[in-house]
């Protein structure tokens, strides 16, 4: 069975309900662990790689994949080749090579939309002081619905790559697992224009409170800081 991971999986929030009302019964949430706000990263031990798309040597791993393994998306985006782009990496693992290859070969713009939406969601939450539905009101739900239906024509599937690793399970069973990666990039300006418009349309579709409107305006003005 193939495990398909969208690189940015939302970690469930633990809402702490205070016994005392704060302000007008607003519920504050604890700040998530800093690692939650880091871009996606797949931890792989290089020594566990026994085969790659290019053979048995790991010396030929693509620069982008090596950077992703070592430091996640943030390190990939620091490479000169991607200085003016946002980088996304789709990831899937399993034992069925044929199915995984089909997944990688047929990775579509719709799949990219999901990766982008998850990154947008994480950015919105990182700015919020309150639980997002309190912080932004219906804008949060509206924006996320729009995010999951937005298409990015400028997104480019630049590369696909696979490796095979020895996976040591907790029960000490050695299994050979294939890991497939799909590299997608998009021009920063192109993606920013689309997201700015999407956020604007979402804001126009709701009637927030004054405090929520301030939070929404702040988010829109600073959205790409740390995106």
Kinemage of the C-alpha trace (Angstrom):
@kinemage 1
@onewidth
@group {chain A} dominant
@subgroup {mainchain}
@vectorlist {calphas} color= white
{ca unk a 1} P 0.000 0.000 0.000
{ca unk a 2} L 1.376 3.371 -0.959
{ca unk a 3} L 1.715 6.024 1.668
{ca unk a 4} L 1.238 9.434 0.114
{ca unk a 5} L 2.460 12.326 2.146
{ca unk a 6} L 1.720 15.899 1.333
{ca unk a 7} L 4.844 17.489 2.534
{ca unk a 8} L 3.021 20.098 4.650
{ca unk a 9} L 0.650 18.114 6.919
{ca unk a 10} L -1.307 20.242 9.397
{ca unk a 11} L -0.451 19.219 12.942
{ca unk a 12} L -3.623 19.094 15.064
{ca unk a 13} L -4.016 22.024 17.388
{ca unk a 14} L -4.356 21.577 21.099
{ca unk a 15} L -6.795 24.211 22.240
{ca unk a 16} L -6.382 25.219 25.826
{ca unk a 17} L -9.667 26.360 27.329
{ca unk a 18} L -9.154 28.727 30.210
{ca unk a 19} L -11.434 28.483 33.223
{ca unk a 20} L -11.526 32.250 33.191
{ca unk a 21} L -12.948 34.194 30.283
{ca unk a 22} L -10.431 36.349 28.466
{ca unk a 23} L -11.894 39.525 27.031
{ca unk a 24} L -15.137 38.636 25.282
{ca unk a 25} L -14.743 34.883 25.751
{ca unk a 26} L -11.910 34.717 23.213
{ca unk a 27} L -9.904 31.515 23.360
{ca unk a 28} L -6.137 31.774 23.034
{ca unk a 29} L -4.064 28.861 21.801
{ca unk a 30} L -0.507 27.919 22.712
{ca unk a 31} L 2.209 28.760 20.203
{ca unk a 32} L 3.048 25.624 18.197
{ca unk a 33} L 6.521 24.193 18.273
{ca unk a 34} L 8.851 26.215 15.983
{ca unk a 35} L 9.468 23.098 13.883
{ca unk a 36} L 5.798 23.169 12.879
{ca unk a 37} L 6.380 26.333 10.885
{ca unk a 38} L 9.434 25.008 9.062
{ca unk a 39} L 8.864 23.974 5.481
{ca unk a 40} L 8.557 20.311 4.655
{ca unk a 41} L 11.521 18.001 5.157
{ca unk a 42} L 11.992 14.276 4.658
{ca unk a 43} L 14.572 12.755 6.973
{ca unk a 44} L 16.515 9.991 5.265
{ca unk a 45} L 19.773 8.437 6.327
{ca unk a 46} L 22.081 8.575 3.315
{ca unk a 47} L 23.739 5.348 4.430
{ca unk a 48} L 20.375 3.563 4.149
{ca unk a 49} L 20.072 4.321 0.425
{ca unk a 50} L 20.868 1.162 -1.546
{ca unk a 51} L 19.711 2.192 -5.020
{ca unk a 52} L 18.731 5.308 -6.935
{ca unk a 53} L 17.265 6.256 -10.283
{ca unk a 54} L 20.853 6.539 -11.547
{ca unk a 55} L 22.219 3.338 -10.049
{ca unk a 56} L 23.600 2.217 -6.726
{ca unk a 57} L 25.811 5.214 -5.955
{ca unk a 58} L 24.423 8.129 -3.960
{ca unk a 59} L 27.060 10.423 -5.435
{ca unk a 60} L 24.736 11.185 -8.334
{ca unk a 61} L 21.790 12.380 -6.266
{ca unk a 62} L 20.336 15.618 -7.703
{ca unk a 63} L 21.466 18.727 -5.874
{ca unk a 64} L 17.879 19.656 -5.038
{ca unk a 65} L 17.133 16.251 -3.520
{ca unk a 66} L 20.293 16.242 -1.462
{ca unk a 67} L 19.436 19.712 -0.161
{ca unk a 68} L 15.899 18.552 0.642
{ca unk a 69} L 17.174 15.548 2.590
{ca unk a 70} L 19.687 17.660 4.478
{ca unk a 71} L 17.627 20.733 5.240
{ca unk a 72} L 14.155 20.574 3.759
{ca unk a 73} L 12.460 22.982 1.366
{ca unk a 74} L 14.126 25.998 2.935
{ca unk a 75} L 17.560 24.720 1.972
{ca unk a 76} L 16.423 23.917 -1.566
{ca unk a 77} L 15.118 27.458 -2.004
{ca unk a 78} L 18.513 28.811 -0.986
{ca unk a 79} L 20.135 27.214 -4.033
{ca unk a 80} L 21.001 29.744 -6.746
{ca unk a 81} L 18.872 27.883 -9.282
{ca unk a 82} L 15.713 28.589 -7.243
{ca unk a 83} L 16.449 32.070 -5.887
{ca unk a 84} L 13.447 33.574 -7.692
{ca unk a 85} L 11.124 30.604 -7.251
{ca unk a 86} L 9.048 28.851 -4.638
{ca unk a 87} L 9.855 25.169 -4.364
{ca unk a 88} L 7.428 22.363 -3.586
{ca unk a 89} L 8.211 18.676 -3.387
{ca unk a 90} L 5.627 15.942 -3.577
{ca unk a 91} L 6.633 12.750 -1.811
{ca unk a 92} L 5.370 9.188 -1.813
{ca unk a 93} L 6.779 5.920 -0.513
{ca unk a 94} L 5.935 2.231 -0.695
{ca unk a 95} L 7.004 -1.158 -2.000
{ca unk a 96} L 5.159 -1.106 -5.339
{ca unk a 97} L 7.556 0.547 -7.768
{ca unk a 98} L 5.112 0.566 -10.694
{ca unk a 99} L 2.344 2.302 -8.773
{ca unk a 100} L 4.738 4.870 -7.379
{ca unk a 101} L 6.139 5.614 -10.811
{ca unk a 102} L 2.610 6.107 -12.152
{ca unk a 103} L 1.903 8.506 -9.289
{ca unk a 104} L 5.005 10.538 -10.110
{ca unk a 105} L 4.407 10.475 -13.871
{ca unk a 106} L 0.821 11.652 -13.481
{ca unk a 107} L 1.469 14.319 -10.855
{ca unk a 108} L -0.835 17.147 -11.959
{ca unk a 109} L -1.511 20.815 -11.348
{ca unk a 110} L -4.306 19.669 -9.022
{ca unk a 111} L -1.754 17.872 -6.875
{ca unk a 112} L 0.294 21.055 -6.797
{ca unk a 113} L -2.773 23.001 -5.673
{ca unk a 114} L -2.999 20.770 -2.600
{ca unk a 115} L 0.656 21.360 -1.716
{ca unk a 116} L 0.209 25.101 -2.183
{ca unk a 117} L -2.974 25.182 -0.085
{ca unk a 118} L -1.269 23.396 2.788
{ca unk a 119} L 1.546 25.927 2.717
{ca unk a 120} L -0.970 28.793 2.627
{ca unk a 121} L -2.802 27.317 5.613
{ca unk a 122} L 0.387 27.041 7.608
{ca unk a 123} L 1.242 30.671 6.831
{ca unk a 124} L -2.171 31.883 7.959
{ca unk a 125} L -1.904 29.995 11.221
{ca unk a 126} L 1.641 31.171 11.941
{ca unk a 127} L 0.399 34.771 11.940
{ca unk a 128} L -2.620 34.122 14.150
{ca unk a 129} L -2.591 34.817 17.882
{ca unk a 130} L -5.965 33.189 18.410
{ca unk a 131} L -7.491 30.033 17.033
{ca unk a 132} L -7.778 30.808 13.277
{ca unk a 133} L -11.584 30.821 13.226
{ca unk a 134} L -11.505 33.420 15.999
{ca unk a 135} L -8.616 35.388 14.537
{ca unk a 136} L -10.012 35.699 11.021
{ca unk a 137} L -13.663 34.725 11.351
{ca unk a 138} L -15.270 33.238 8.220
{ca unk a 139} L -12.386 34.602 6.176
{ca unk a 140} L -10.233 31.645 7.267
{ca unk a 141} L -12.693 29.024 6.036
{ca unk a 142} L -13.431 30.983 2.864
{ca unk a 143} L -9.757 31.508 2.043
{ca unk a 144} L -8.918 27.857 2.579
{ca unk a 145} L -11.793 26.693 0.361
{ca unk a 146} L -10.539 29.041 -2.328
{ca unk a 147} L -6.953 27.904 -1.790
{ca unk a 148} L -7.884 24.286 -2.448
{ca unk a 149} L -9.524 25.229 -5.751
{ca unk a 150} L -6.915 27.674 -7.042
{ca unk a 151} L -4.923 26.659 -10.116
{ca unk a 152} L -1.357 27.830 -10.780
{ca unk a 153} L -0.665 27.738 -14.536
{ca unk a 154} L 2.940 28.850 -14.010
{ca unk a 155} L 3.825 25.831 -11.845
{ca unk a 156} L 6.406 23.590 -13.510
{ca unk a 157} L 7.181 19.957 -12.735
{ca unk a 158} L 10.935 20.145 -13.119
{ca unk a 159} L 12.089 16.703 -12.092
{ca unk a 160} L 11.159 13.362 -10.574
{ca unk a 161} L 13.527 11.063 -8.764
{ca unk a 162} L 13.415 7.878 -6.769
{ca unk a 163} L 15.612 6.102 -4.279
{ca unk a 164} L 15.364 2.751 -2.561
{ca unk a 165} L 16.258 2.484 1.088
{ca unk a 166} L 16.537 -0.191 3.727
{ca unk a 167} L 13.876 0.631 6.253
{ca unk a 168} L 14.425 -0.648 9.785
{ca unk a 169} L 11.036 -0.918 11.437
{ca unk a 170} L 10.560 -0.888 15.176
{ca unk a 171} L 10.165 -4.661 15.065
{ca unk a 172} L 13.636 -4.866 13.441
{ca unk a 173} L 12.264 -6.157 10.152
{ca unk a 174} L 14.388 -4.988 7.233
{ca unk a 175} L 12.310 -3.808 4.292
{ca unk a 176} L 13.285 -2.247 1.012
{ca unk a 177} L 11.187 0.871 0.485
{ca unk a 178} L 10.979 3.054 -2.601
{ca unk a 179} L 10.834 6.805 -2.082
{ca unk a 180} L 9.603 8.940 -4.992
{ca unk a 181} L 10.005 12.704 -5.158
{ca unk a 182} L 8.456 15.232 -7.532
{ca unk a 183} L 10.080 18.660 -7.763
{ca unk a 184} L 7.727 21.511 -8.653
{ca unk a 185} L 8.717 25.152 -8.890
{ca unk a 186} L 6.847 28.350 -9.610
{ca unk a 187} L 7.965 31.903 -10.230
{ca unk a 188} L 7.575 33.891 -7.011
{ca unk a 189} L 5.896 36.862 -8.648
{ca unk a 190} L 3.391 34.673 -10.474
{ca unk a 191} L 2.394 32.804 -7.326
{ca unk a 192} L 2.225 35.966 -5.237
{ca unk a 193} L -0.145 37.613 -7.717
{ca unk a 194} L -2.489 34.624 -7.650
{ca unk a 195} L -2.507 34.372 -3.847
{ca unk a 196} L -2.965 38.130 -3.382
{ca unk a 197} L -6.028 37.995 -5.639
{ca unk a 198} L -7.352 34.908 -3.883
{ca unk a 199} L -7.010 36.528 -0.454
{ca unk a 200} L -8.654 39.703 -1.732
{ca unk a 201} L -11.635 37.814 -3.128
{ca unk a 202} L -11.962 35.889 0.125
{ca unk a 203} L -11.888 39.101 2.164
{ca unk a 204} L -14.587 40.667 -0.005
{ca unk a 205} L -16.859 37.667 0.512
{ca unk a 206} L -17.117 37.936 4.312
{ca unk a 207} L -18.132 40.462 6.956
{ca unk a 208} L -15.586 40.246 9.787
{ca unk a 209} L -15.532 42.120 13.068
{ca unk a 210} L -13.242 45.125 13.384
{ca unk a 211} L -10.594 43.041 15.154
{ca unk a 212} L -10.846 40.285 12.554
{ca unk a 213} L -10.556 42.797 9.732
{ca unk a 214} L -7.380 44.174 11.263
{ca unk a 215} L -5.952 40.666 11.478
{ca unk a 216} L -6.952 39.941 7.881
{ca unk a 217} L -5.388 43.164 6.611
{ca unk a 218} L -2.182 42.457 8.508
{ca unk a 219} L -2.056 38.956 7.053
{ca unk a 220} L -2.579 40.192 3.504
{ca unk a 221} L 0.069 42.879 3.834
{ca unk a 222} L 2.697 40.541 5.289
{ca unk a 223} L 1.687 37.200 3.832
{ca unk a 224} L 4.903 36.390 2.015
{ca unk a 225} L 7.227 37.150 4.903
{ca unk a 226} L 8.372 33.685 5.847
{ca unk a 227} L 6.181 32.006 3.221
